[in-house]
Amino acid sequence: MDLSMDQDMGQLLANGINPYDFNDNVALREQFRTDERAYTPFTASEQQMWNYHAGSQLPLVELMMGWAESLSAGPYSYRLIFAWFDSLLCVYVLLTLLYLWQPTSKNLKISRYVSSPILLYALGISVMAPIFLRSGTLVGSFKGSMTLFTLAAIFFSYSKDRFKQIYLSAFFLGFATSFMAISVLAVPLILWNIYQPQRSLIANVPILISYAAIALVSCLFWFLPFYDTLLPMIQNRVQAGVTVPIHGSMWRFLFTLTPEYWKTIQIIFSAAFVFINIIGFIRKRLSIEAITASAFIFFLHVVTTDGSMDRINISLMLSILLWGIFHRSVYNTLTLLYIFGGALIVALSLGVGLLEKSLKTELIEYSFFDSIFNTTFFLIYTFLITRLSFSQQAIS
């Protein structure tokens, strides 16, 4: 279904139609909705529904789909582009593990430099991660690209080379923000890394201004073709926001049990989660990397109620990678949970899918397993940061 909606976006861009202006070429929009190409009953039911899903992403996503459509009219060009950026993401995962998890001399040959544990972690978090393989490869998705750009911005912010730290990091941050706005959650960590070498606000002012300017240009450049129609799209997206938990939301199971009180429980958990992180940071038990990881978890796990697994996987991957910079026992626990817990829910969803196919009936939506996994991940994550936040030993 998502791949069909991606193709709807691509067809609009390839034919010079503004995806955010629902009155732009109404006849062709009607044709795209009803023809066999990329047909899905969910969006084909009515034109307003089709228009919304074909024009509800930020500019860089829409432009990526137009690029895919210009290469080949069909799903394969989309899958190839997704796979290309996902492959680059796997490379950046390995680079993060090498340079930030295992700092050592960069003069060693790669065969000596890349230890077996590092390779296993890199494979488990990216290349062979069951969740990433299903919700991103088998079910094609552009969310891996967003993870790539955000991770690249974070990765270069740690560089001792000021050019890479300022210009490359800023470029990728702006690029990621024009793709999905959630990347702004990494800004405090990036600014902290830029501030560290000189530890002087006055000395860093020109650098920070340069960084902000590059990031803004890298972001806003992609908004220019749609500057007059983008605001109505954002308003439509906010107004059409889902009010009950669906897909892989961690609140889905709770909503089923107690539809009257789930929202109250969500607010209580949200306040407690924020409080724990603030206490941990004030007491110097949680680093800026840990707080950034928690910010992604908070937004995509706790606040968002309609997140599918490919979107939630952004916070899963980034949180594990960020904790790897800071605390061994936490990233060990989260990585094992991500790999083996992910393998379990993928096996269950595929097994149920095959059973449904043989019985020719629907038993359970596979994203329900995603919801259980995300709930488990959040609870274990919260337990780990609570234990750290109230521990006696401060971070070095």
ROSELO-720359 format. One record per residue (C-alpha): residue number from 1; residue in three letters; z, y, x. Coordinates in steps of 0.05 Angstrom, whole numbers, m for minus. Each point is the difference from the previous one (the first is absolute). Example, Ala and Ser with C-alpha at 12.3 -4.5 7.8 and 13.67 -1.06 7.14 Angstrom:
@resi = 1	resn = ALA	up = 156	north = m90	east = 246 $
@resi = 2	resn = SER	up = m13	north = 69	east = 27 $
END
This chain:
@resi = 1	resn = MET	up = 0	north = 0	east = 0 $
@resi = 2	resn = ASP	up = 19	north = 49	east = 55 $
@resi = 3	resn = LEU	up = m64	north = m14	east = 38 $
@resi = 4	resn = SER	up = m40	north = 13	east = m63 $
@resi = 5	resn = MET	up = 35	north = 68	east = m8 $
@resi = 6	resn = ASP	up = m14	north = 15	east = 73 $
@resi = 7	resn = GLN	up = m74	north = m13	east = m13 $
@resi = 8	resn = ASP	up = 3	north = 47	east = m60 $
@resi = 9	resn = MET	up = 24	north = 55	east = 47 $
@resi = 10	resn = GLY	up = m54	north = m17	east = 50 $
@resi = 11	resn = GLN	up = m56	north = 2	east = m51 $
@resi = 12	resn = LEU	up = 21	north = 70	east = m23 $
@resi = 13	resn = LEU	up = 1	north = 27	east = 71 $
@resi = 14	resn = ALA	up = m65	north = m34	east = 20 $
@resi = 15	resn = ASN	up = m35	north = 32	east = m59 $
@resi = 16	resn = GLY	up = 27	north = 70	east = 15 $
@resi = 17	resn = ILE	up = 49	north = 0	east = m59 $
@resi = 18	resn = ASN	up = 67	north = 35	east = 7 $
@resi = 19	resn = PRO	up = 51	north = m55	east = m16 $
@resi = 20	resn = TYR	up = 52	north = 51	east = m23 $
@resi = 21	resn = ASP	up = m46	north = 36	east = m49 $
@resi = 22	resn = PHE	up = m5	north = m47	east = m60 $
@resi = 23	resn = ASN	up = m56	north = 42	east = m30 $
@resi = 24	resn = ASP	up = m44	north = m8	east = 61 $
@resi = 25	resn = ASN	up = m59	north = m45	east = m20 $
@resi = 26	resn = VAL	up = 30	north = m31	east = m62 $
@resi = 27	resn = ALA	up = m60	north = m45	east = m12 $
@resi = 28	resn = LEU	up = 4	north = m33	east = 69 $
@resi = 29	resn = ARG	up = 75	north = m9	east = m7 $
@resi = 30	resn = GLU	up = m11	north = m36	east = m65 $
@resi = 31	resn = GLN	up = m51	north = m45	east = 34 $
@resi = 32	resn = PHE	up = 47	north = m17	east = 57 $
@resi = 33	resn = ARG	up = 55	north = m17	east = m49 $
@resi = 34	resn = THR	up = m41	north = m48	east = m42 $
@resi = 35	resn = ASP	up = m49	north = m33	east = 48 $
@resi = 36	resn = GLU	up = 14	north = m67	east = 35 $
@resi = 37	resn = ARG	up = 10	north = 31	east = 68 $
@resi = 38	resn = ALA	up = 76	north = 4	east = 14 $
@resi = 39	resn = TYR	up = 15	north = m13	east = m73 $
@resi = 40	resn = THR	up = 73	north = m11	east = m18 $
@resi = 41	resn = PRO	up = 26	north = 0	east = m72 $
@resi = 42	resn = PHE	up = 61	north = 40	east = 19 $
@resi = 43	resn = THR	up = m39	north = 63	east = 16 $
@resi = 44	resn = ALA	up = m62	north = m14	east = m43 $
@resi = 45	resn = SER	up = 40	north = 4	east = m64 $
@resi = 46	resn = GLU	up = m9	north = 75	east = m6 $
@resi = 47	resn = GLN	up = m34	north = 55	east = 40 $
@resi = 48	resn = GLN	up = 64	north = 41	east = 11 $
@resi = 49	resn = MET	up = 34	north = m61	east = 31 $
@resi = 50	resn = TRP	up = m60	north = m12	east = 46 $
@resi = 51	resn = ASN	up = m4	north = 74	east = 20 $
@resi = 52	resn = TYR	up = 74	north = 1	east = 18 $
@resi = 53	resn = HIS	up = m2	north = m61	east = 45 $
@resi = 54	resn = ALA	up = m65	north = 21	east = 33 $
@resi = 55	resn = GLY	up = 27	north = 69	east = 16 $
@resi = 56	resn = SER	up = 75	north = m7	east = 12 $
@resi = 57	resn = GLN	up = 3	north = m8	east = 76 $
@resi = 58	resn = LEU	up = 5	north = 54	east = 53 $
@resi = 59	resn = PRO	up = m65	north = 25	east = 31 $
@resi = 60	resn = LEU	up = m3	north = m44	east = 62 $
@resi = 61	resn = VAL	up = 7	north = m63	east = m41 $
@resi = 62	resn = GLU	up = m56	north = 22	east = m46 $
@resi = 63	resn = LEU	up = m44	north = 19	east = 60 $
@resi = 64	resn = MET	up = 14	north = m68	east = 33 $
@resi = 65	resn = MET	up = m25	north = m35	east = m63 $
@resi = 66	resn = GLY	up = m62	north = 44	east = m1 $
@resi = 67	resn = TRP	up = m12	north = m19	east = 73 $
@resi = 68	resn = ALA	up = 6	north = m74	east = m17 $
@resi = 69	resn = GLU	up = m48	north = 7	east = m58 $
@resi = 70	resn = SER	up = m51	north = 36	east = 43 $
@resi = 71	resn = LEU	up = 0	north = m59	east = 48 $
@resi = 72	resn = SER	up = m13	north = m53	east = m52 $
@resi = 73	resn = ALA	up = 2	north = m3	east = m76 $
@resi = 74	resn = GLY	up = 50	north = m56	east = m9 $
@resi = 75	resn = PRO	up = 71	north = m21	east = 16 $
@resi = 76	resn = TYR	up = m14	north = m26	east = 70 $
@resi = 77	resn = SER	up = m8	north = 67	east = 33 $
@resi = 78	resn = TYR	up = 68	north = 20	east = m29 $
@resi = 79	resn = ARG	up = 33	north = m63	east = 26 $
@resi = 80	resn = LEU	up = m31	north = 9	east = 69 $
@resi = 81	resn = ILE	up = 26	north = 71	east = 5 $
@resi = 82	resn = PHE	up = 69	north = m21	east = m24 $
@resi = 83	resn = ALA	up = m1	north = m57	east = 51 $
@resi = 84	resn = TRP	up = m21	north = 47	east = 56 $
@resi = 85	resn = PHE	up = 58	north = 48	east = m12 $
@resi = 86	resn = ASP	up = 49	north = m59	east = m11 $
@resi = 87	resn = SER	up = m22	north = m28	east = 67 $
@resi = 88	resn = LEU	up = 14	north = 67	east = 33 $
@resi = 89	resn = LEU	up = 68	north = 0	east = m34 $
@resi = 90	resn = CYS	up = 15	north = m67	east = 33 $
@resi = 91	resn = VAL	up = m18	north = 30	east = 67 $
@resi = 92	resn = TYR	up = 48	north = 59	east = m11 $
@resi = 93	resn = VAL	up = 55	north = m48	east = m21 $
@resi = 94	resn = LEU	up = m8	north = m35	east = 67 $
@resi = 95	resn = LEU	up = m1	north = 66	east = 37 $
@resi = 96	resn = THR	up = 63	north = 22	east = m36 $
@resi = 97	resn = LEU	up = 35	north = m64	east = 20 $
@resi = 98	resn = LEU	up = m24	north = 6	east = 72 $
@resi = 99	resn = TYR	up = 15	north = 73	east = 13 $
@resi = 100	resn = LEU	up = 58	north = 14	east = m47 $
@resi = 101	resn = TRP	up = 35	north = m67	east = m9 $
@resi = 102	resn = GLN	up = m8	north = m23	east = 72 $
@resi = 103	resn = PRO	up = m5	north = 58	east = 48 $
@resi = 104	resn = THR	up = m22	north = m22	east = 69 $
@resi = 105	resn = SER	up = m51	north = 14	east = 54 $
@resi = 106	resn = LYS	up = m70	north = 12	east = m26 $
@resi = 107	resn = ASN	up = m32	north = m25	east = 65 $
@resi = 108	resn = LEU	up = 10	north = m73	east = m17 $
@resi = 109	resn = LYS	up = m59	north = m42	east = m21 $
@resi = 110	resn = ILE	up = m3	north = m13	east = m75 $
@resi = 111	resn = SER	up = 12	north = m75	east = 9 $
@resi = 112	resn = ARG	up = 65	north = 15	east = 37 $
@resi = 113	resn = TYR	up = 19	north = 61	east = m41 $
@resi = 114	resn = VAL	up = m6	north = m30	east = m70 $
@resi = 115	resn = SER	up = 57	north = m50	east = m5 $
@resi = 116	resn = SER	up = m1	north = m57	east = m50 $
@resi = 117	resn = PRO	up = 55	north = 30	east = m45 $
@resi = 118	resn = ILE	up = m38	north = 65	east = m5 $
@resi = 119	resn = LEU	up = m65	north = m36	east = m19 $
@resi = 120	resn = LEU	up = 37	north = m41	east = m52 $
@resi = 121	resn = TYR	up = 31	north = 62	east = m30 $
@resi = 122	resn = ALA	up = m67	north = 36	east = m1 $
@resi = 123	resn = LEU	up = m34	north = m60	east = m33 $
@resi = 124	resn = GLY	up = 56	north = m9	east = m50 $
@resi = 125	resn = ILE	up = 2	north = 74	east = m20 $
@resi = 126	resn = SER	up = m75	north = 11	east = m5 $
@resi = 127	resn = VAL	up = m55	north = m51	east = 16 $
@resi = 128	resn = MET	up = 33	north = m60	east = m32 $
@resi = 129	resn = ALA	up = 49	north = 33	east = m48 $
@resi = 130	resn = PRO	up = m7	north = m37	east = m66 $
@resi = 131	resn = ILE	up = 11	north = 63	east = m43 $
@resi = 132	resn = PHE	up = m50	north = 40	east = 41 $
@resi = 133	resn = LEU	up = m51	north = m57	east = m3 $
@resi = 134	resn = ARG	up = 5	north = m6	east = m76 $
@resi = 135	resn = SER	up = 12	north = 72	east = m22 $
@resi = 136	resn = GLY	up = m51	north = 34	east = 45 $
@resi = 137	resn = THR	up = m49	north = m54	east = 22 $
@resi = 138	resn = LEU	up = m8	north = m51	east = m55 $
@resi = 139	resn = VAL	up = 13	north = 55	east = m51 $
@resi = 140	resn = GLY	up = m39	north = 55	east = 35 $
@resi = 141	resn = SER	up = 39	north = 66	east = 8 $
@resi = 142	resn = PHE	up = m6	north = 66	east = 37 $
@resi = 143	resn = LYS	up = 77	north = 5	east = 8 $
@resi = 144	resn = GLY	up = m3	north = m31	east = 69 $
@resi = 145	resn = SER	up = m42	north = 60	east = 22 $
@resi = 146	resn = MET	up = 55	north = 47	east = m22 $
@resi = 147	resn = THR	up = 51	north = m41	east = 38 $
@resi = 148	resn = LEU	up = m45	north = 4	east = 62 $
@resi = 149	resn = PHE	up = m6	north = 76	east = m1 $
@resi = 150	resn = THR	up = 75	north = 10	east = m12 $
@resi = 151	resn = LEU	up = 19	north = m49	east = 55 $
@resi = 152	resn = ALA	up = m50	north = 33	east = 48 $
@resi = 153	resn = ALA	up = 32	north = 69	east = m13 $
@resi = 154	resn = ILE	up = 70	north = m30	east = 14 $
@resi = 155	resn = PHE	up = m24	north = m39	east = 61 $
@resi = 156	resn = PHE	up = m31	north = 60	east = 35 $
@resi = 157	resn = SER	up = 60	north = 44	east = m15 $
@resi = 158	resn = TYR	up = 39	north = m43	east = 50 $
@resi = 159	resn = SER	up = m52	north = 11	east = 55 $
@resi = 160	resn = LYS	up = 22	north = 36	east = 64 $
@resi = 161	resn = ASP	up = m70	north = 30	east = 2 $
@resi = 162	resn = ARG	up = 7	north = 66	east = m37 $
@resi = 163	resn = PHE	up = m74	north = m1	east = m21 $
@resi = 164	resn = LYS	up = 8	north = m67	east = m34 $
@resi = 165	resn = GLN	up = 68	north = 19	east = m29 $
@resi = 166	resn = ILE	up = m25	north = 64	east = m31 $
@resi = 167	resn = TYR	up = m74	north = m5	east = m13 $
@resi = 168	resn = LEU	up = m11	north = m74	east = m15 $
@resi = 169	resn = SER	up = 65	north = m8	east = m39 $
@resi = 170	resn = ALA	up = m15	north = 63	east = m41 $
@resi = 171	resn = PHE	up = m72	north = m22	east = m14 $
@resi = 172	resn = PHE	up = 22	north = m69	east = m25 $
@resi = 173	resn = LEU	up = 57	north = 30	east = m41 $
@resi = 174	resn = GLY	up = m48	north = 48	east = m36 $
@resi = 175	resn = PHE	up = m50	north = m57	east = m8 $
@resi = 176	resn = ALA	up = 54	north = m45	east = m31 $
@resi = 177	resn = THR	up = 25	north = 54	east = m47 $
@resi = 178	resn = SER	up = m70	north = 12	east = m27 $
@resi = 179	resn = PHE	up = m2	north = m75	east = m12 $
@resi = 180	resn = MET	up = 69	north = m9	east = m32 $
@resi = 181	resn = ALA	up = 52	north = 55	east = m2 $
@resi = 182	resn = ILE	up = 57	north = m48	east = 15 $
@resi = 183	resn = SER	up = m14	north = 7	east = 75 $
@resi = 184	resn = VAL	up = 38	north = 67	east = m1 $
@resi = 185	resn = LEU	up = 64	north = m42	east = 2 $
@resi = 186	resn = ALA	up = m14	north = m11	east = 74 $
@resi = 187	resn = VAL	up = 0	north = 75	east = 15 $
@resi = 188	resn = PRO	up = 75	north = 7	east = 19 $
@resi = 189	resn = LEU	up = m6	north = m58	east = 50 $
@resi = 190	resn = ILE	up = m63	north = 28	east = 30 $
@resi = 191	resn = LEU	up = 29	north = 71	east = 7 $
@resi = 192	resn = TRP	up = 63	north = m30	east = 31 $
@resi = 193	resn = ASN	up = m42	north = m36	east = 52 $
@resi = 194	resn = ILE	up = m38	north = 64	east = 16 $
@resi = 195	resn = TYR	up = 65	north = 40	east = 6 $
@resi = 196	resn = GLN	up = 35	north = m50	east = 47 $
@resi = 197	resn = PRO	up = m35	north = 13	east = 67 $
@resi = 198	resn = GLN	up = 23	north = 74	east = 4 $
@resi = 199	resn = ARG	up = 57	north = 1	east = m51 $
@resi = 200	resn = SER	up = m12	north = 74	east = m10 $
@resi = 201	resn = LEU	up = m21	north = 28	east = m67 $
@resi = 202	resn = ILE	up = m29	north = 63	east = 31 $
@resi = 203	resn = ALA	up = m40	north = m39	east = 52 $
@resi = 204	resn = ASN	up = m26	north = m48	east = m54 $
@resi = 205	resn = VAL	up = m22	north = 53	east = m50 $
@resi = 206	resn = PRO	up = m72	north = 7	east = 28 $
@resi = 207	resn = ILE	up = m6	north = m76	east = 3 $
@resi = 208	resn = LEU	up = 25	north = m9	east = m71 $
@resi = 209	resn = ILE	up = m48	north = 54	east = m25 $
@resi = 210	resn = SER	up = m57	north = m35	east = 35 $
@resi = 211	resn = TYR	up = 20	north = m67	east = m29 $
@resi = 212	resn = ALA	up = 6	north = 28	east = m71 $
@resi = 213	resn = ALA	up = m68	north = 35	east = 5 $
@resi = 214	resn = ILE	up = m36	north = m62	east = 24 $
@resi = 215	resn = ALA	up = 33	north = m44	east = m52 $
@resi = 216	resn = LEU	up = m17	north = 50	east = m56 $
@resi = 217	resn = VAL	up = m73	north = 5	east = 22 $
@resi = 218	resn = SER	up = m6	north = m75	east = 6 $
@resi = 219	resn = CYS	up = 28	north = m8	east = m70 $
@resi = 220	resn = LEU	up = m30	north = 59	east = m39 $
@resi = 221	resn = PHE	up = m70	north = m9	east = 29 $
@resi = 222	resn = TRP	up = m11	north = m60	east = m46 $
@resi = 223	resn = PHE	up = 24	north = 40	east = m60 $
@resi = 224	resn = LEU	up = m54	north = 53	east = 6 $
@resi = 225	resn = PRO	up = m56	north = m36	east = m39 $
@resi = 226	resn = PHE	up = 48	north = m7	east = m59 $
@resi = 227	resn = TYR	up = 43	north = 63	east = 6 $
@resi = 228	resn = ASP	up = m14	north = 23	east = m72 $
@resi = 229	resn = THR	up = 13	north = m66	east = m35 $
@resi = 230	resn = LEU	up = 55	north = m32	east = 41 $
@resi = 231	resn = LEU	up = 59	north = 33	east = m35 $
@resi = 232	resn = PRO	up = m19	north = m27	east = m70 $
@resi = 233	resn = MET	up = m4	north = m70	east = 30 $
@resi = 234	resn = ILE	up = 70	north = 6	east = 29 $
@resi = 235	resn = GLN	up = 26	north = 25	east = m68 $
@resi = 236	resn = ASN	up = m34	north = m58	east = m35 $
@resi = 237	resn = ARG	up = 30	north = m49	east = 49 $
@resi = 238	resn = VAL	up = 70	north = 28	east = m11 $
@resi = 239	resn = GLN	up = m7	north = 0	east = m76 $
@resi = 240	resn = ALA	up = m27	north = m71	east = 0 $
@resi = 241	resn = GLY	up = 58	north = m26	east = 42 $
@resi = 242	resn = VAL	up = 28	north = m67	east = m20 $
@resi = 243	resn = THR	up = 70	north = 5	east = m30 $
@resi = 244	resn = VAL	up = 18	north = m75	east = 1 $
@resi = 245	resn = PRO	up = 0	north = m48	east = 59 $
@resi = 246	resn = ILE	up = m65	north = m39	east = 10 $
@resi = 247	resn = HIS	up = m37	north = m38	east = 55 $
@resi = 248	resn = GLY	up = 45	north = m13	east = 60 $
@resi = 249	resn = SER	up = 55	north = 50	east = m17 $
@resi = 250	resn = MET	up = 69	north = m23	east = 19 $
@resi = 251	resn = TRP	up = 25	north = 25	east = m67 $
@resi = 252	resn = ARG	up = m45	north = m45	east = m41 $
@resi = 253	resn = PHE	up = 49	north = m58	east = m5 $
@resi = 254	resn = LEU	up = 58	north = 48	east = m18 $
@resi = 255	resn = PHE	up = m43	north = 34	east = m53 $
@resi = 256	resn = THR	up = m13	north = m68	east = m31 $
@resi = 257	resn = LEU	up = 75	north = m15	east = m2 $
@resi = 258	resn = THR	up = 25	north = 67	east = m23 $
@resi = 259	resn = PRO	up = m55	north = 49	east = m23 $
@resi = 260	resn = GLU	up = 53	north = 49	east = m25 $
@resi = 261	resn = TYR	up = 39	north = 9	east = 65 $
@resi = 262	resn = TRP	up = m49	north = m15	east = 56 $
@resi = 263	resn = LYS	up = m13	north = 75	east = 11 $
@resi = 264	resn = THR	up = 74	north = 15	east = 7 $
@resi = 265	resn = ILE	up = 7	north = m56	east = 50 $
@resi = 266	resn = GLN	up = m60	north = 26	east = 38 $
@resi = 267	resn = ILE	up = 32	north = 69	east = 6 $
@resi = 268	resn = ILE	up = 66	north = m30	east = 24 $
@resi = 269	resn = PHE	up = m35	north = m43	east = 53 $
@resi = 270	resn = SER	up = m42	north = 60	east = 22 $
@resi = 271	resn = ALA	up = 61	north = 44	east = 10 $
@resi = 272	resn = ALA	up = 38	north = m55	east = 37 $
@resi = 273	resn = PHE	up = m60	north = m14	east = 45 $
@resi = 274	resn = VAL	up = m7	north = 73	east = 19 $
@resi = 275	resn = PHE	up = 75	north = 7	east = 11 $
@resi = 276	resn = ILE	up = 2	north = m60	east = 47 $
@resi = 277	resn = ASN	up = m56	north = 28	east = 42 $
@resi = 278	resn = ILE	up = 30	north = 69	east = 4 $
@resi = 279	resn = ILE	up = 68	north = m29	east = 21 $
@resi = 280	resn = GLY	up = m34	north = m45	east = 52 $
@resi = 281	resn = PHE	up = m39	north = 58	east = 30 $
@resi = 282	resn = ILE	up = 60	north = 47	east = 1 $
@resi = 283	resn = ARG	up = 43	north = m53	east = 33 $
@resi = 284	resn = LYS	up = m57	north = m13	east = 50 $
@resi = 285	resn = ARG	up = m7	north = m73	east = m22 $
@resi = 286	resn = LEU	up = m71	north = 10	east = m25 $
@resi = 287	resn = SER	up = m55	north = 31	east = 43 $
@resi = 288	resn = ILE	up = m56	north = 45	east = m24 $
@resi = 289	resn = GLU	up = m45	north = m62	east = 0 $
@resi = 290	resn = ALA	up = 48	north = m35	east = m47 $
@resi = 291	resn = ILE	up = 2	north = 60	east = m47 $
@resi = 292	resn = THR	up = m76	north = 3	east = m1 $
@resi = 293	resn = ALA	up = m4	north = m74	east = m15 $
@resi = 294	resn = SER	up = 50	north = 10	east = m57 $
@resi = 295	resn = ALA	up = m41	north = 59	east = m26 $
@resi = 296	resn = PHE	up = m61	north = m45	east = m8 $
@resi = 297	resn = ILE	up = 42	north = m55	east = m32 $
@resi = 298	resn = PHE	up = 33	north = 50	east = m47 $
@resi = 299	resn = PHE	up = m65	north = 30	east = m25 $
@resi = 300	resn = LEU	up = m42	north = m64	east = m7 $
@resi = 301	resn = HIS	up = 55	north = m49	east = m19 $
@resi = 302	resn = VAL	up = 52	north = 41	east = m38 $
@resi = 303	resn = VAL	up = m36	north = 61	east = m30 $
@resi = 304	resn = THR	up = m69	north = m29	east = m14 $
@resi = 305	resn = THR	up = m1	north = m46	east = m61 $
@resi = 306	resn = ASP	up = m74	north = m18	east = m3 $
@resi = 307	resn = GLY	up = m13	north = m21	east = 72 $
@resi = 308	resn = SER	up = m45	north = m60	east = 13 $
@resi = 309	resn = MET	up = 15	north = m42	east = 61 $
@resi = 310	resn = ASP	up = m55	north = 31	east = 43 $
@resi = 311	resn = ARG	up = 33	north = 68	east = m9 $
@resi = 312	resn = ILE	up = 71	north = m25	east = 10 $
@resi = 313	resn = ASN	up = m23	north = m36	east = 63 $
@resi = 314	resn = ILE	up = m8	north = 68	east = 33 $
@resi = 315	resn = SER	up = 75	north = 9	east = 0 $
@resi = 316	resn = LEU	up = 13	north = m73	east = 19 $
@resi = 317	resn = MET	up = m43	north = 4	east = 63 $
@resi = 318	resn = LEU	up = 21	north = 70	east = 21 $
@resi = 319	resn = SER	up = 74	north = m12	east = m10 $
@resi = 320	resn = ILE	up = m1	north = m63	east = 43 $
@resi = 321	resn = LEU	up = m39	north = 35	east = 55 $
@resi = 322	resn = LEU	up = 47	north = 60	east = m1 $
@resi = 323	resn = TRP	up = 62	north = m43	east = 3 $
@resi = 324	resn = GLY	up = m30	north = m37	east = 59 $
@resi = 325	resn = ILE	up = 6	north = 64	east = 40 $
@resi = 326	resn = PHE	up = 74	north = 7	east = m17 $
@resi = 327	resn = HIS	up = 38	north = m64	east = m17 $
@resi = 328	resn = ARG	up = m16	north = m72	east = 20 $
@resi = 329	resn = SER	up = 42	north = m38	east = m52 $
@resi = 330	resn = VAL	up = m28	north = 40	east = m58 $
@resi = 331	resn = TYR	up = m73	north = m8	east = 18 $
@resi = 332	resn = ASN	up = 11	north = m74	east = 15 $
@resi = 333	resn = THR	up = 29	north = m10	east = m70 $
@resi = 334	resn = LEU	up = m53	north = 42	east = m35 $
@resi = 335	resn = THR	up = m58	north = m31	east = 38 $
@resi = 336	resn = LEU	up = 22	north = m71	east = m16 $
@resi = 337	resn = LEU	up = 9	north = 19	east = m73 $
@resi = 338	resn = TYR	up = m68	north = 34	east = m1 $
@resi = 339	resn = ILE	up = m35	north = m61	east = 30 $
@resi = 340	resn = PHE	up = 34	north = m59	east = m33 $
@resi = 341	resn = GLY	up = 20	north = 35	east = m65 $
@resi = 342	resn = GLY	up = m71	north = 26	east = m5 $
@resi = 343	resn = ALA	up = m28	north = m70	east = 13 $
@resi = 344	resn = LEU	up = 43	north = m27	east = m57 $
@resi = 345	resn = ILE	up = m22	north = 50	east = m53 $
@resi = 346	resn = VAL	up = m73	north = m6	east = 21 $
@resi = 347	resn = ALA	up = 4	north = m76	east = m5 $
@resi = 348	resn = LEU	up = 34	north = 6	east = m68 $
@resi = 349	resn = SER	up = m52	north = 50	east = m27 $
@resi = 350	resn = LEU	up = m58	north = m42	east = 26 $
@resi = 351	resn = GLY	up = 31	north = m64	east = m27 $
@resi = 352	resn = VAL	up = 11	north = 30	east = m69 $
@resi = 353	resn = GLY	up = m71	north = 29	east = 1 $
@resi = 354	resn = LEU	up = m30	north = m69	east = 14 $
@resi = 355	resn = LEU	up = 44	north = m31	east = m54 $
@resi = 356	resn = GLU	up = m22	north = 53	east = m50 $
@resi = 357	resn = LYS	up = m73	north = m13	east = 17 $
@resi = 358	resn = SER	up = 8	north = m75	east = m11 $
@resi = 359	resn = LEU	up = 38	north = 11	east = m65 $
@resi = 360	resn = LYS	up = m45	north = 57	east = m22 $
@resi = 361	resn = THR	up = 60	north = 41	east = m22 $
@resi = 362	resn = GLU	up = 42	north = 57	east = 28 $
@resi = 363	resn = LEU	up = 70	north = m21	east = 20 $
@resi = 364	resn = ILE	up = 28	north = 60	east = 39 $
@resi = 365	resn = GLU	up = m28	north = 61	east = 35 $
@resi = 366	resn = TYR	up = 0	north = m12	east = 75 $
@resi = 367	resn = SER	up = 27	north = 70	east = 14 $
@resi = 368	resn = PHE	up = 65	north = m23	east = m32 $
@resi = 369	resn = PHE	up = 12	north = m39	east = 65 $
@resi = 370	resn = ASP	up = m14	north = 65	east = 38 $
@resi = 371	resn = SER	up = 54	north = 34	east = m41 $
@resi = 372	resn = ILE	up = 51	north = m53	east = 19 $
@resi = 373	resn = PHE	up = m18	north = 6	east = 74 $
@resi = 374	resn = ASN	up = 4	north = 76	east = 0 $
@resi = 375	resn = THR	up = 68	north = m3	east = m35 $
@resi = 376	resn = THR	up = 25	north = m50	east = 52 $
@resi = 377	resn = PHE	up = m28	north = 42	east = 58 $
@resi = 378	resn = PHE	up = 33	north = 63	east = m26 $
@resi = 379	resn = LEU	up = 68	north = m32	east = m11 $
@resi = 380	resn = ILE	up = 0	north = m31	east = 70 $
@resi = 381	resn = TYR	up = m24	north = 66	east = 30 $
@resi = 382	resn = THR	up = 55	north = 38	east = m36 $
@resi = 383	resn = PHE	up = 52	north = m50	east = 25 $
@resi = 384	resn = LEU	up = m23	north = 8	east = 72 $
@resi = 385	resn = ILE	up = 1	north = 76	east = 0 $
@resi = 386	resn = THR	up = 68	north = 0	east = m36 $
@resi = 387	resn = ARG	up = 29	north = m45	east = 53 $
@resi = 388	resn = LEU	up = m27	north = 45	east = 55 $
@resi = 389	resn = SER	up = 18	north = 66	east = m33 $
@resi = 390	resn = PHE	up = 74	north = m19	east = m5 $
@resi = 391	resn = SER	up = 5	north = m37	east = 66 $
@resi = 392	resn = GLN	up = 44	north = 25	east = 57 $
@resi = 393	resn = GLN	up = m54	north = 3	east = 53 $
@resi = 394	resn = ALA	up = m44	north = 62	east = 3 $
@resi = 395	resn = ILE	up = m72	north = m4	east = 23 $
@resi = 396	resn = SER	up = m13	north = 17	east = 72 $
END
